[in-house]
């Protein structure tokens, strides 16, 4: 059943790479994986449709970038048209961790690669 | 079975100021319109492009995605990215070469007359508009 109504949706998908390639982290050790979170933007009639389209794209990304799509797609309906300052994704998670340990656990482990990093 | 070698080799010109993904899109569209790529032909894999030219793999994916939206190619997970559009009037490679040679001579004359690359392109676009006045 349709949910969310027509509008812009961002969808977050997670991918895993287990081998080094000419791109990405060049120094994966044996038993180590590289996980990537990607958020794509879709204009769709509902969250279900947005997720369906995002997963189609995820499977192409999986194939082209030689990674594994882990099968999780989390959607967020934008309040407005995407533009400067627009909130494009939001997700709230419960945790007993304090601020710094929370960031160290999920966002700043020291093993992150961002766009400006050498890769 | 090994996939057939791709029929197009990309090149990037940083001097144009055109975004790399757009350069790939334009090269595929031009190859299709000239009949150098036909329906069923496979585009190079991301790995092939990345080992051929210095480019971010996500940029190749973006270019292929745009071409999918334009209906020029189709991505098939696990198989590759294939051309689905065809030129309305594909020409033979010999016919294409004759036209290309004539055009090269014309470009040389235009450059000798003082036109830069942008001017040459503008003049060419004007000629095409004059010859093909269909409303846009």
gemmi code that builds the backbone of each chain (N, CA, C; Angstrom):
import gemmi

chains = {
    "A": [
        ("UNK", (0.854, -1.200, 0.000), (0.000, 0.000, 0.000), (0.887, 1.247, 0.000)),
        ("UNK", (0.459, 2.242, -0.747), (1.265, 3.455, -0.836), (1.340, 4.121, 0.525)),
        ("UNK", (2.489, 4.717, 0.821), (2.589, 5.477, 2.060), (3.420, 6.718, 1.819)),
        ("UNK", (3.123, 7.752, 2.597), (3.911, 8.972, 2.518), (3.389, 9.974, 1.516)),
        ("UNK", (2.746, 9.532, 0.456), (2.241, 10.436, -0.558), (3.300, 10.881, -1.538)),
        ("UNK", (2.859, 11.565, -2.598), (3.766, 11.970, -3.666), (4.723, 13.062, -3.194)),
        ("UNK", (5.976, 12.954, -3.603), (6.964, 13.971, -3.235), (8.372, 13.473, -3.436)),
        ("UNK", (9.317, 14.206, -2.852), (10.726, 13.813, -2.934), (11.087, 12.912, -1.759)),
        ("UNK", (11.806, 11.865, -2.065), (12.252, 10.929, -1.035), (13.755, 10.713, -1.164)),
        ("UNK", (14.428, 10.690, -0.027), (15.811, 10.215, -0.037), (15.794, 8.794, 0.508)),
        ("UNK", (16.670, 7.978, -0.041), (16.725, 6.577, 0.387), (18.185, 6.221, 0.664)),
        ("UNK", (18.433, 5.748, 1.857), (19.795, 5.355, 2.230), (19.955, 3.846, 2.067)),
        ("UNK", (20.987, 3.460, 1.350), (21.308, 2.047, 1.158), (22.750, 1.805, 1.615)),
        ("UNK", (23.026, 0.599, 2.024), (24.356, 0.265, 2.546), (24.973, -0.845, 1.700)),
        ("UNK", (26.263, -0.668, 1.404), (26.995, -1.590, 0.531), (28.265, -2.068, 1.243)),
        ("UNK", (28.740, -3.222, 0.815), (29.942, -3.792, 1.427), (30.906, -4.232, 0.327)),
        ("UNK", (32.163, -3.854, 0.490), (33.223, -4.327, -0.421), (34.195, -5.152, 0.403)),
        ("UNK", (34.579, -6.300, -0.128), (35.471, -7.180, 0.625), (36.855, -7.312, 0.001)),
        ("UNK", (36.994, -6.774, -1.194), (38.306, -6.869, -1.841), (38.736, -5.480, -2.305)),
        ("UNK", (40.013, -5.247, -2.332), (40.527, -3.974, -2.832), (40.364, -3.912, -4.341)),
        ("UNK", (40.140, -2.717, -4.836), (39.943, -2.501, -6.283), (40.806, -1.320, -6.695)),
        ("UNK", (40.787, -0.968, -7.973), (41.552, 0.225, -8.371), (41.023, 1.495, -7.700)),
        ("UNK", (39.899, 1.403, -7.015), (39.339, 2.559, -6.329), (38.971, 2.139, -4.908)),
        ("UNK", (38.526, 3.109, -4.124), (38.090, 2.828, -2.758), (39.271, 2.588, -1.844)),
        ("UNK", (39.023, 2.149, -0.614), (40.138, 1.900, 0.290), (41.126, 0.922, -0.344)),
        ("UNK", (42.373, 1.344, -0.525), (43.316, 0.493, -1.245), (43.992, -0.526, -0.345)),
        ("UNK", (43.678, -0.481, 0.930), (44.473, -1.257, 1.878), (43.615, -2.160, 2.755)),
        ("UNK", (42.591, -2.782, 2.180), (41.762, -3.685, 2.970), (42.579, -4.902, 3.384)),
        ("UNK", (42.571, -5.186, 4.672), (43.290, -6.365, 5.147), (42.393, -7.591, 5.005)),
        ("UNK", (42.991, -8.749, 5.108), (42.209, -9.983, 5.043), (41.178, -9.959, 6.164)),
        ("UNK", (39.947, -10.259, 5.801), (38.876, -10.265, 6.794), (38.259, -8.910, 7.053)),
        ("UNK", (38.787, -7.887, 6.405), (38.264, -6.534, 6.590), (37.344, -6.177, 5.423)),
        ("UNK", (36.315, -5.410, 5.712), (35.391, -4.963, 4.665), (35.313, -3.439, 4.667)),
        ("UNK", (34.886, -2.896, 3.551), (34.615, -1.459, 3.467), (33.110, -1.288, 3.284)),
        ("UNK", (32.497, -0.548, 4.170), (31.052, -0.322, 4.100), (30.782, 1.092, 3.610)),
        ("UNK", (29.825, 1.186, 2.726), (29.483, 2.499, 2.170), (27.997, 2.773, 2.353)),
        ("UNK", (27.697, 3.969, 2.829), (26.300, 4.416, 2.891), (26.074, 5.401, 1.746)),
        ("UNK", (25.062, 5.146, 0.953), (24.731, 6.063, -0.152), (23.289, 6.515, 0.023)),
        ("UNK", (23.063, 7.798, -0.209), (21.703, 8.323, -0.149), (21.351, 8.857, -1.527)),
        ("UNK", (20.303, 8.309, -2.098), (19.871, 8.760, -3.418), (18.504, 9.442, -3.285)),
        ("UNK", (18.215, 10.279, -4.244), (17.029, 11.133, -4.184), (16.054, 10.732, -5.290)),
        ("UNK", (14.776, 10.616, -4.919), (13.780, 10.153, -5.885), (12.497, 10.957, -5.748)),
        ("UNK", (11.892, 11.269, -6.889), (10.557, 11.851, -6.855), (9.593, 10.692, -7.100)),
        ("UNK", (8.762, 10.424, -6.128), (7.934, 9.220, -6.229), (6.567, 9.451, -5.612)),
        ("UNK", (5.657, 8.544, -5.925), (4.287, 8.660, -5.435), (4.171, 8.207, -3.979)),
        ("UNK", (5.146, 7.440, -3.524), (5.085, 6.929, -2.158), (6.473, 6.469, -1.733)),
        ("UNK", (6.628, 6.211, -0.435), (7.902, 5.692, 0.058), (8.201, 4.334, -0.559)),
        ("UNK", (7.170, 3.532, -0.720), (7.388, 2.199, -1.293), (7.963, 2.297, -2.699)),
        ("UNK", (7.393, 3.204, -3.483), (7.880, 3.364, -4.859), (9.305, 3.901, -4.862)),
        ("UNK", (9.579, 4.860, -3.971), (10.932, 5.418, -3.893), (11.938, 4.320, -3.539)),
        ("UNK", (11.584, 3.483, -2.581), (12.484, 2.396, -2.181), (12.676, 1.399, -3.326)),
        ("UNK", (11.594, 1.112, -4.016), (11.700, 0.178, -5.145), (12.676, 0.702, -6.197)),
        ("UNK", (12.562, 2.003, -6.494), (13.455, 2.581, -7.507), (14.881, 2.687, -6.994)),
        ("UNK", (15.011, 3.029, -5.718), (16.358, 3.116, -5.139), (17.040, 1.754, -5.150)),
        ("UNK", (16.268, 0.714, -4.910), (16.879, -0.626, -4.886), (17.247, -1.100, -6.293)),
        ("UNK", (16.458, -0.690, -7.273), (16.859, -0.999, -8.666), (18.218, -0.363, -8.950)),
        ("UNK", (18.345, 0.903, -8.551), (19.601, 1.616, -8.768), (20.723, 0.990, -7.948)),
        ("UNK", (20.371, 0.547, -6.733), (21.374, -0.072, -5.855), (21.942, -1.349, -6.481)),
        ("UNK", (21.087, -2.092, -7.136), (21.570, -3.326, -7.765), (22.507, -3.019, -8.940)),
        ("UNK", (22.222, -1.930, -9.656), (23.146, -1.534, -10.734), (24.465, -1.045, -10.145)),
        ("UNK", (24.377, -0.268, -9.086), (25.592, 0.213, -8.409), (26.405, -0.974, -7.899)),
        ("UNK", (25.723, -1.916, -7.315), (26.355, -3.143, -6.798), (27.130, -3.843, -7.904)),
        ("UNK", (26.489, -3.951, -9.042), (27.106, -4.652, -10.169), (28.276, -3.854, -10.751)),
        ("UNK", (28.062, -2.565, -10.927), (29.096, -1.752, -11.591), (30.294, -1.491, -10.684)),
        ("UNK", (30.032, -1.243, -9.428), (31.128, -0.901, -8.517), (31.689, -2.125, -7.809)),
        ("UNK", (31.170, -3.303, -8.168), (31.682, -4.577, -7.649), (31.622, -4.608, -6.121)),
        ("UNK", (30.443, -4.237, -5.600), (30.215, -4.279, -4.164), (28.969, -5.117, -3.916)),
        ("UNK", (28.650, -5.316, -2.652), (27.473, -6.107, -2.288), (26.438, -5.181, -1.664)),
        ("UNK", (25.244, -5.183, -2.225), (24.155, -4.413, -1.617), (23.605, -5.231, -0.450)),
        ("UNK", (23.578, -4.631, 0.723), (23.234, -5.397, 1.921), (21.728, -5.475, 2.180)),
        ("UNK", (20.943, -4.920, 1.303), (19.499, -5.139, 1.372), (18.759, -4.259, 2.356)),
        ("UNK", (19.393, -3.173, 2.785), (18.670, -2.246, 3.656), (18.459, -0.938, 2.907)),
        ("UNK", (17.206, -0.491, 2.866), (16.866, 0.770, 2.197), (15.962, 1.554, 3.141)),
        ("UNK", (16.454, 2.678, 3.634), (15.693, 3.485, 4.585), (15.302, 4.788, 3.905)),
        ("UNK", (14.016, 5.076, 3.907), (13.556, 6.251, 3.157), (13.204, 7.399, 4.097)),
        ("UNK", (13.257, 8.586, 3.526), (12.883, 9.798, 4.258), (12.167, 10.724, 3.279)),
        ("UNK", (10.991, 11.171, 3.676), (10.242, 12.056, 2.784), (10.628, 13.502, 3.072)),
        ("UNK", (11.113, 14.213, 2.035), (11.484, 15.617, 2.214), (10.228, 16.461, 2.409)),
        ("UNK", (10.364, 17.466, 3.250), (9.217, 18.351, 3.492), (8.943, 19.243, 2.287)),
        ("UNK", (10.027, 19.662, 1.613), (9.894, 20.609, 0.509), (10.666, 20.098, -0.699)),
        ("UNK", (10.666, 20.921, -1.735), (11.520, 20.639, -2.884), (12.975, 20.681, -2.414)),
        ("UNK", (13.835, 19.807, -2.939), (15.245, 19.880, -2.544), (15.853, 21.206, -2.996)),
        ("UNK", (16.615, 21.793, -2.115), (17.244, 23.078, -2.424), (18.212, 23.405, -1.319)),
        ("UNK", (18.780, 24.610, -1.392), (19.786, 24.986, -0.407), (19.220, 24.932, 1.009)),
        ("UNK", (19.918, 24.229, 1.873), (19.513, 24.154, 3.261), (18.426, 23.132, 3.545)),
        ("UNK", (17.963, 22.439, 2.514), (16.884, 21.476, 2.726), (17.382, 20.287, 3.552)),
        ("UNK", (16.535, 19.799, 4.405), (16.873, 18.584, 5.148), (16.631, 17.402, 4.197)),
        ("UNK", (17.685, 16.688, 3.893), (17.549, 15.639, 2.875), (17.487, 14.242, 3.469)),
        ("UNK", (17.827, 14.116, 4.737), (17.701, 12.800, 5.356), (17.689, 12.988, 6.864)),
        ("UNK", (16.913, 12.209, 7.544), (16.896, 12.228, 9.003), (16.516, 10.845, 9.485)),
        ("UNK", (17.212, 10.406, 10.509), (16.914, 9.104, 11.099), (17.278, 9.204, 12.573)),
        ("UNK", (16.404, 8.770, 13.415), (16.632, 8.852, 14.861), (16.824, 7.446, 15.413)),
        ("UNK", (17.838, 7.313, 16.244), (18.171, 5.987, 16.799), (18.254, 6.101, 18.320)),
        ("UNK", (17.667, 5.176, 19.042), (17.800, 5.158, 20.501), (19.129, 4.530, 20.885)),
        ("UNK", (19.735, 5.026, 21.966), (20.998, 4.465, 22.410), (21.243, 4.836, 23.867)),
        ("UNK", (21.967, 4.004, 24.592), (22.357, 4.328, 25.967), (23.715, 5.012, 25.994)),
        ("UNK", (24.352, 5.148, 24.836), (25.675, 5.764, 24.771), (25.585, 7.272, 24.975)),
        ("UNK", (26.630, 7.832, 25.587), (26.734, 9.291, 25.672), (27.201, 9.827, 24.314)),
        ("UNK", (27.237, 11.131, 24.192), (27.521, 11.752, 22.893), (28.813, 11.286, 22.237)),
        ("UNK", (29.945, 11.478, 22.928), (31.232, 11.129, 22.309), (31.348, 9.636, 21.996)),
        ("UNK", (31.016, 8.744, 22.939), (31.081, 7.325, 22.590), (30.139, 6.961, 21.431)),
        ("UNK", (29.003, 7.639, 21.377), (28.071, 7.366, 20.278), (28.724, 7.732, 18.947)),
        ("UNK", (29.317, 8.931, 18.899), (29.979, 9.350, 17.653), (31.132, 8.404, 17.312)),
        ("UNK", (31.909, 8.027, 18.334), (33.046, 7.141, 18.079), (32.590, 5.771, 17.582)),
        ("UNK", (31.413, 5.348, 18.020), (30.916, 4.016, 17.635), (30.344, 4.007, 16.227)),
        ("UNK", (29.625, 5.065, 15.866), (28.891, 5.021, 14.604), (29.399, 5.990, 13.525)),
        ("UNK", (30.102, 7.065, 13.907), (30.391, 8.093, 12.905), (31.861, 8.453, 12.758)),
        ("UNK", (32.622, 8.252, 13.801), (34.009, 8.722, 13.769), (34.922, 7.659, 14.382)),
        ("UNK", (34.928, 6.515, 13.732), (35.695, 5.383, 14.277), (37.183, 5.504, 13.966)),
        ("UNK", (37.520, 6.432, 13.061), (38.898, 6.553, 12.594), (39.158, 5.735, 11.351)),
        ("UNK", (38.153, 5.000, 10.886), (38.321, 4.166, 9.693), (37.442, 4.661, 8.548)),
        ("UNK", (37.020, 5.910, 8.639), (36.133, 6.439, 7.589), (36.931, 7.003, 6.418)),
        ("UNK", (36.376, 6.854, 5.258), (36.899, 7.496, 4.046), (35.831, 8.450, 3.555)),
        ("UNK", (36.206, 9.691, 3.362), (35.250, 10.652, 2.832), (35.706, 11.127, 1.462)),
        ("UNK", (34.858, 11.907, 0.825), (35.062, 12.267, -0.571), (36.424, 12.895, -0.824)),
        ("UNK", (36.912, 13.721, 0.118), (38.166, 14.418, -0.129), (39.399, 13.614, 0.228)),
        ("UNK", (39.170, 12.412, 0.847), (40.315, 11.585, 1.184), (40.926, 11.001, -0.080)),
        ("UNK", (42.229, 10.745, -0.023), (42.872, 10.032, -1.114), (42.283, 8.639, -1.172)),
        ("UNK", (41.938, 8.158, -2.344), (41.402, 6.805, -2.437), (41.849, 6.164, -3.730)),
    ],
    "B": [
        ("UNK", (31.911, -17.324, -20.193), (32.362, -16.773, -21.472), (32.823, -15.320, -21.268)),
        ("UNK", (33.932, -14.941, -21.835), (34.451, -13.579, -21.713), (33.564, -12.607, -22.483)),
        ("UNK", (33.205, -11.491, -21.884), (32.423, -10.513, -22.646), (33.264, -9.907, -23.765)),
        ("UNK", (32.559, -9.534, -24.845), (33.287, -8.922, -25.963), (33.889, -7.593, -25.527)),
        ("UNK", (34.979, -7.223, -26.172), (35.633, -5.963, -25.846), (34.678, -4.811, -26.159)),
        ("UNK", (34.637, -3.785, -25.294), (33.748, -2.650, -25.565), (34.166, -1.918, -26.840)),
        ("UNK", (33.177, -1.288, -27.478), (33.418, -0.659, -28.777), (33.749, 0.817, -28.664)),
        ("UNK", (33.790, 1.328, -27.466), (34.096, 2.746, -27.294), (35.179, 2.899, -26.230)),
        ("UNK", (36.111, 3.789, -26.505), (37.132, 4.149, -25.512), (36.922, 5.611, -25.146)),
        ("UNK", (36.782, 5.863, -23.871), (36.528, 7.234, -23.439), (37.825, 8.022, -23.332)),
        ("UNK", (37.696, 9.316, -23.446), (38.822, 10.219, -23.201), (38.249, 11.444, -22.484)),
        ("UNK", (39.053, 12.024, -21.633), (38.610, 13.219, -20.901), (39.495, 14.378, -21.281)),
        ("UNK", (38.878, 15.515, -21.549), (39.631, 16.720, -21.856), (39.375, 17.743, -20.753)),
        ("UNK", (40.330, 17.921, -19.838), (40.100, 18.840, -18.718), (40.017, 20.302, -19.157)),
        ("UNK", (40.463, 20.587, -20.387), (40.481, 21.987, -20.831), (39.093, 22.505, -21.178)),
        ("UNK", (38.159, 21.593, -21.442), (36.843, 22.039, -21.900), (36.024, 22.685, -20.800)),
        ("UNK", (36.304, 22.322, -19.545), (35.480, 22.819, -18.450), (34.176, 22.052, -18.325)),
        ("UNK", (33.961, 21.085, -19.196), (32.749, 20.261, -19.114), (32.973, 19.167, -18.067)),
        ("UNK", (31.970, 18.954, -17.232), (32.103, 17.960, -16.164), (32.442, 16.587, -16.752)),
        ("UNK", (33.306, 15.815, -16.067), (33.697, 14.510, -16.609), (32.513, 13.591, -16.934)),
        ("UNK", (31.505, 13.569, -16.047), (30.384, 12.659, -16.347), (29.676, 13.087, -17.623)),
        ("UNK", (29.611, 14.418, -17.845), (28.941, 14.925, -19.045), (29.737, 14.571, -20.301)),
        ("UNK", (31.069, 14.582, -20.161), (31.899, 14.209, -21.317), (31.635, 12.753, -21.709)),
        ("UNK", (31.503, 11.872, -20.718), (31.210, 10.473, -21.044), (29.840, 10.353, -21.712)),
        ("UNK", (28.850, 11.054, -21.136), (27.496, 11.007, -21.710), (27.529, 11.476, -23.166)),
        ("UNK", (28.202, 12.600, -23.406), (28.248, 13.157, -24.759), (28.938, 12.198, -25.731)),
        ("UNK", (30.014, 11.571, -25.274), (30.755, 10.654, -26.166), (29.904, 9.440, -26.549)),
        ("UNK", (29.120, 8.943, -25.597), (28.249, 7.800, -25.929), (27.147, 8.250, -26.883)),
        ("UNK", (26.541, 9.388, -26.588), (25.457, 9.867, -27.455), (25.962, 10.123, -28.875)),
        ("UNK", (27.164, 10.721, -28.958), (27.722, 10.984, -30.297), (28.021, 9.675, -31.029)),
        ("UNK", (28.563, 8.703, -30.297), (28.884, 7.417, -30.937), (27.622, 6.723, -31.426)),
        ("UNK", (26.535, 6.878, -30.666), (25.269, 6.272, -31.099), (24.724, 7.011, -32.320)),
        ("UNK", (24.770, 8.335, -32.287), (24.202, 9.097, -33.410), (24.997, 8.890, -34.693)),
        ("UNK", (26.294, 8.568, -34.550), (27.119, 8.323, -35.737), (27.078, 6.861, -36.175)),
        ("UNK", (26.339, 6.049, -35.432), (26.253, 4.634, -35.789), (27.464, 3.828, -35.362)),
        ("UNK", (28.352, 4.448, -34.573), (29.531, 3.705, -34.103), (29.151, 2.773, -32.955)),
        ("UNK", (28.089, 3.092, -32.267), (27.521, 2.191, -31.266), (26.093, 1.884, -31.693)),
        ("UNK", (25.748, 0.598, -31.614), (24.412, 0.188, -32.021), (23.738, -0.571, -30.882)),
        ("UNK", (22.415, -0.725, -31.029), (21.658, -1.447, -30.006), (22.295, -2.806, -29.755)),
        ("UNK", (22.491, -3.113, -28.502), (23.093, -4.392, -28.114), (24.563, -4.298, -27.787)),
        ("UNK", (25.208, -3.219, -28.218), (26.636, -3.056, -27.910), (26.823, -2.785, -26.416)),
        ("UNK", (27.904, -3.312, -25.885), (28.174, -3.152, -24.453), (29.107, -1.968, -24.213)),
        ("UNK", (28.757, -1.140, -23.224), (29.679, -0.071, -22.809), (30.752, -0.688, -21.907)),
        ("UNK", (31.899, -0.043, -21.814), (32.948, -0.557, -20.930), (32.458, -0.613, -19.481)),
        ("UNK", (32.932, -1.590, -18.752), (32.582, -1.667, -17.328), (33.264, -0.514, -16.591)),
        ("UNK", (32.791, -0.247, -15.404), (33.426, 0.796, -14.591), (34.905, 0.473, -14.403)),
        ("UNK", (35.202, -0.784, -14.137), (36.606, -1.175, -13.938), (37.432, -0.879, -15.195)),
        ("UNK", (36.870, -1.172, -16.366), (37.592, -0.907, -17.614), (37.839, 0.589, -17.802)),
        ("UNK", (36.818, 1.399, -17.490), (36.978, 2.852, -17.667), (38.005, 3.393, -16.683)),
        ("UNK", (37.922, 2.945, -15.441), (38.818, 3.463, -14.404), (40.277, 3.093, -14.679)),
        ("UNK", (40.489, 1.939, -15.273), (41.868, 1.558, -15.591), (42.356, 2.239, -16.873)),
        ("UNK", (41.410, 2.767, -17.653), (41.771, 3.425, -18.918), (42.050, 4.905, -18.725)),
        ("UNK", (41.200, 5.574, -17.957), (41.370, 7.005, -17.718), (41.247, 7.264, -16.218)),
        ("UNK", (41.784, 8.373, -15.778), (41.706, 8.724, -14.362), (40.346, 9.348, -14.088)),
        ("UNK", (39.515, 8.587, -13.419), (38.160, 9.066, -13.149), (37.608, 8.322, -11.939)),
        ("UNK", (36.751, 9.003, -11.199), (36.100, 8.386, -10.051), (35.079, 7.352, -10.553)),
        ("UNK", (35.046, 6.150, -9.972), (34.085, 5.140, -10.453), (32.645, 5.592, -10.329)),
        ("UNK", (32.349, 6.396, -9.287), (30.976, 6.889, -9.140), (30.584, 7.819, -10.282)),
        ("UNK", (31.568, 8.504, -10.854), (31.294, 9.393, -11.983), (30.858, 8.581, -13.201)),
        ("UNK", (31.508, 7.433, -13.402), (31.115, 6.561, -14.527), (29.692, 6.061, -14.301)),
        ("UNK", (29.419, 5.649, -13.066), (28.070, 5.169, -12.734), (27.043, 6.268, -12.985)),
        ("UNK", (27.387, 7.486, -12.602), (26.448, 8.596, -12.807), (26.192, 8.828, -14.300)),
        ("UNK", (27.265, 8.776, -15.088), (27.108, 8.975, -16.534), (26.201, 7.894, -17.125)),
        ("UNK", (26.433, 6.662, -16.733), (25.610, 5.566, -17.261), (24.158, 5.696, -16.804)),
        ("UNK", (23.981, 6.184, -15.562), (22.619, 6.372, -15.050), (21.892, 7.442, -15.859)),
        ("UNK", (22.597, 8.545, -16.172), (21.977, 9.590, -16.992), (21.594, 9.044, -18.367)),
        ("UNK", (22.478, 8.236, -18.935), (22.186, 7.647, -20.242), (20.978, 6.698, -20.162)),
        ("UNK", (20.826, 6.046, -19.030), (19.645, 5.198, -18.834), (18.393, 6.050, -18.808)),
        ("UNK", (18.458, 7.164, -18.080), (17.279, 8.041, -17.997), (16.913, 8.612, -19.362)),
        ("UNK", (17.944, 8.813, -20.196), (17.690, 9.347, -21.536), (17.246, 8.259, -22.505)),
        ("UNK", (17.243, 7.010, -22.056), (16.810, 5.920, -22.935), (17.854, 5.501, -23.949)),
        ("UNK", (19.097, 5.852, -23.691), (20.178, 5.506, -24.631), (20.756, 4.134, -24.308)),
        ("UNK", (20.873, 3.832, -23.022), (21.444, 2.539, -22.620), (20.552, 1.901, -21.562)),
        ("UNK", (20.850, 0.659, -21.288), (20.125, -0.069, -20.254), (21.144, -0.828, -19.410)),
        ("UNK", (21.059, -0.654, -18.102), (21.943, -1.403, -17.213), (21.312, -2.732, -16.863)),
        ("UNK", (22.101, -3.793, -16.975), (21.608, -5.122, -16.606), (22.510, -5.658, -15.503)),
        ("UNK", (22.000, -5.674, -14.261), (22.842, -6.090, -13.144), (23.520, -7.435, -13.400)),
        ("UNK", (24.805, -7.458, -13.203), (25.569, -8.686, -13.380), (26.050, -8.907, -14.802)),
        ("UNK", (25.481, -8.170, -15.758), (25.855, -8.370, -17.165), (26.612, -7.182, -17.739)),
        ("UNK", (26.164, -5.981, -17.419), (26.823, -4.794, -17.951), (25.815, -3.749, -18.367)),
        ("UNK", (26.292, -2.790, -19.117), (25.458, -1.687, -19.593), (25.441, -1.727, -21.110)),
        ("UNK", (24.241, -1.780, -21.685), (24.111, -2.022, -23.116), (23.351, -0.892, -23.807)),
        ("UNK", (23.762, -0.610, -25.023), (23.083, 0.402, -25.833), (21.722, -0.146, -26.244)),
        ("UNK", (20.679, 0.685, -26.113), (19.361, 0.263, -26.584), (18.842, 1.191, -27.670)),
        ("UNK", (19.482, 2.351, -27.837), (19.055, 3.293, -28.879), (19.892, 3.070, -30.130)),
        ("UNK", (19.329, 3.442, -31.252), (20.074, 3.345, -32.502), (19.968, 4.645, -33.265)),
        ("UNK", (20.974, 4.908, -34.071), (20.926, 6.095, -34.915), (19.807, 5.933, -35.933)),
        ("UNK", (19.054, 7.009, -36.188), (17.983, 6.905, -37.186), (18.516, 6.601, -38.581)),
        ("UNK", (19.743, 7.000, -38.868), (20.295, 6.701, -40.201), (21.758, 6.314, -40.055)),
        ("UNK", (22.019, 5.105, -39.600), (23.408, 4.692, -39.423), (24.142, 4.672, -40.750)),
        ("UNK", (25.346, 5.181, -40.753), (26.137, 5.212, -41.973), (27.277, 4.220, -41.844)),
        ("UNK", (27.854, 3.885, -42.971), (28.987, 2.974, -42.936), (30.207, 3.730, -42.429)),
        ("UNK", (31.197, 2.979, -41.991), (32.413, 3.624, -41.505), (33.109, 4.394, -42.621)),
        ("UNK", (32.982, 3.894, -43.887), (33.594, 4.606, -45.022), (32.903, 5.950, -45.240)),
        ("UNK", (31.573, 5.934, -45.192), (30.825, 7.189, -45.375), (31.177, 8.181, -44.268)),
        ("UNK", (31.296, 7.663, -43.075), (31.629, 8.519, -41.938), (33.017, 9.134, -42.106)),
        ("UNK", (33.948, 8.322, -42.607), (35.317, 8.797, -42.782), (35.379, 9.900, -43.829)),
        ("UNK", (34.617, 9.745, -44.918), (34.607, 10.775, -45.968), (34.117, 12.102, -45.398)),
        ("UNK", (33.003, 12.034, -44.658), (32.468, 13.258, -44.052), (33.453, 13.866, -43.058)),
        ("UNK", (34.097, 12.987, -42.299), (35.049, 13.474, -41.297), (36.226, 14.173, -41.960)),
        ("UNK", (36.720, 13.606, -43.052), (37.846, 14.224, -43.764), (37.459, 15.603, -44.304)),
        ("UNK", (36.252, 15.685, -44.892), (35.787, 16.980, -45.412), (35.675, 17.996, -44.277)),
        ("UNK", (35.154, 17.520, -43.158), (34.970, 18.411, -42.017), (36.317, 18.888, -41.477)),
        ("UNK", (37.290, 17.998, -41.452), (38.618, 18.392, -40.963), (39.196, 19.515, -41.826)),
        ("UNK", (39.045, 19.369, -43.138), (39.540, 20.430, -44.033), (38.840, 21.742, -43.744)),
        ("UNK", (37.524, 21.648, -43.502), (36.769, 22.856, -43.217), (37.233, 23.477, -41.900)),
        ("UNK", (37.463, 22.651, -40.898), (37.904, 23.161, -39.595), (39.261, 23.855, -39.727)),
        ("UNK", (40.155, 23.250, -40.517), (41.478, 23.871, -40.714), (41.325, 25.259, -41.339)),
        ("UNK", (40.459, 25.357, -42.343), (40.217, 26.666, -42.981), (39.648, 27.654, -41.963)),
        ("UNK", (38.693, 27.169, -41.169), (38.072, 28.061, -40.178), (39.100, 28.546, -39.168)),
        ("UNK", (39.988, 27.646, -38.722), (41.013, 28.045, -37.746), (41.991, 29.039, -38.361)),
        ("UNK", (42.327, 28.817, -39.651), (43.215, 29.756, -40.341), (42.569, 31.125, -40.484)),
        ("UNK", (41.228, 31.125, -40.488), (40.516, 32.403, -40.590), (40.429, 33.118, -39.252)),
        ("UNK", (40.928, 32.464, -38.200), (40.972, 33.120, -36.910), (39.960, 32.628, -35.900)),
        ("UNK", (39.135, 31.643, -36.256), (38.150, 31.145, -35.305), (38.811, 30.209, -34.297)),
        ("UNK", (38.427, 30.353, -33.029), (38.898, 29.385, -32.048), (37.920, 28.207, -32.017)),
        ("UNK", (38.204, 27.252, -31.125), (37.374, 26.041, -31.095), (35.920, 26.371, -30.802)),
        ("UNK", (35.706, 27.348, -29.916), (34.335, 27.729, -29.573), (33.641, 28.350, -30.775)),
        ("UNK", (34.390, 29.161, -31.514), (33.823, 29.791, -32.702), (33.482, 28.769, -33.771)),
        ("UNK", (34.368, 27.792, -33.934), (34.108, 26.725, -34.907), (32.822, 25.994, -34.536)),
        ("UNK", (32.698, 25.656, -33.237), (31.511, 24.933, -32.789), (30.252, 25.771, -32.986)),
        ("UNK", (30.354, 27.075, -32.724), (29.195, 27.955, -32.873), (28.761, 28.045, -34.330)),
        ("UNK", (29.764, 28.150, -35.214), (29.450, 28.231, -36.637), (28.809, 26.935, -37.126)),
        ("UNK", (29.338, 25.827, -36.639), (28.778, 24.525, -37.008), (27.331, 24.409, -36.528)),
        ("UNK", (27.089, 24.847, -35.282), (25.731, 24.786, -34.739), (24.790, 25.660, -35.556)),
        ("UNK", (25.299, 26.834, -35.975), (24.467, 27.731, -36.785), (24.124, 27.082, -38.117)),
        ("UNK", (25.098, 26.404, -38.710), (24.861, 25.734, -39.996), (23.832, 24.628, -39.848)),
        ("UNK", (23.930, 23.880, -38.756), (22.977, 22.787, -38.532), (21.577, 23.356, -38.349)),
        ("UNK", (21.482, 24.464, -37.602), (20.166, 25.083, -37.386), (19.568, 25.554, -38.706)),
        ("UNK", (20.409, 26.112, -39.555), (19.931, 26.619, -40.843), (19.432, 25.485, -41.723)),
        ("UNK", (20.138, 24.367, -41.641), (19.821, 23.233, -42.501), (18.662, 22.406, -41.962)),
        ("UNK", (18.458, 22.500, -40.652), (17.457, 21.659, -39.981), (16.596, 22.546, -39.102)),
        ("UNK", (15.674, 23.313, -39.731), (14.933, 24.323, -38.967), (13.727, 23.771, -38.208)),
        ("UNK", (13.733, 22.495, -37.923), (12.602, 21.923, -37.187), (12.461, 22.620, -35.841)),
        ("UNK", (11.220, 22.926, -35.434), (11.024, 23.602, -34.141), (11.492, 22.720, -32.998)),
        ("UNK", (12.086, 23.346, -31.973), (12.573, 22.589, -30.813), (11.570, 22.628, -29.689)),
    ],
}
model = gemmi.Model(1)
for chain_id, residues in chains.items():
    chain = gemmi.Chain(chain_id)
    for i, (resn, *xyz) in enumerate(residues, 1):
        res = gemmi.Residue()
        res.name, res.seqid = resn, gemmi.SeqId(i, " ")
        for name, pos in zip(("N", "CA", "C"), xyz):
            atom = gemmi.Atom()
            atom.name, atom.element = name, gemmi.Element(name[0])
            atom.pos, atom.b_iso = gemmi.Position(*pos), 0.0
            res.add_atom(atom)
        chain.add_residue(res)
    model.add_chain(chain)
structure = gemmi.Structure()
structure.add_model(model)
structure.setup_entities()
